[in-house]
Amino acid sequence: MFLLCLGISLATKEELGANGGYVLFPSNPTFESYNVVLSGGVVTRAAVVSVVITRPV
C-alpha cells in the first residue's frame, strides 16, 4: 500500500489518467504534486500550526 501511494504521488497527471488513477512505478517520476501541496497554502500553514502547538514548553 505504501508503494502504491508513493508511486501515485510521483506520477504525472497524464500518466495517472492513462492508467485509471493507479501507478505503482511511474515512468517519469516528478515531485510536482509535492510542490503544489507544499507551496504555501493551507497544508503548509496547518503543518506550522501543528508544530507550534505541539512543541514542548
C-alpha positions in Angstrom: 0.0 0.0 0.0 2.8 2.4 0.8 4.5 1.8 -2.5 1.2 2.4 -4.3 0.8 5.8 -2.5 4.4 6.7 -3.3 4.0 5.7 -7.0 0.8 7.7 -7.3 2.3 10.8 -5.7 5.3 10.7 -8.0 3.3 10.1 -11.2 2.2 12.9 -13.6 -1.5 13.7 -14.1 -1.3 12.4 -17.6 0.2 9.1 -16.5 -2.5 8.7 -13.8 -5.3 9.5 -16.3 -3.9 7.0 -18.8 -3.7 4.2 -16.1 -7.0 4.7 -14.4 -5.5 6.5 -11.4 -3.2 3.8 -10.3 0.6 3.8 -11.0 3.0 1.7 -8.9 6.2 2.6 -10.8 5.9 5.9 -12.7 7.9 6.1 -16.0 8.9 9.7 -15.3 8.8 10.4 -11.6 8.2 14.0 -10.6 7.7 16.0 -7.4 5.1 18.2 -8.9 2.3 17.1 -6.6 4.5 17.8 -3.6 5.3 21.3 -4.9 1.6 22.0 -5.3 0.7 20.8 -1.8 3.6 22.5 0.0 3.6 25.8 -2.0 2.5 27.9 0.9 -1.2 27.1 1.1 -3.5 25.7 3.7 -1.4 22.5 4.2 1.8 24.4 4.9 0.0 26.7 7.4 -1.6 23.7 9.2 1.8 22.0 9.5 3.3 25.1 11.0 0.5 25.5 13.5 0.7 21.8 14.5 4.4 22.1 15.2 4.0 25.3 17.2 1.1 23.9 19.3 2.7 20.5 20.0 6.3 21.7 20.8 7.4 21.1 24.3 7.4 24.1 26.6 
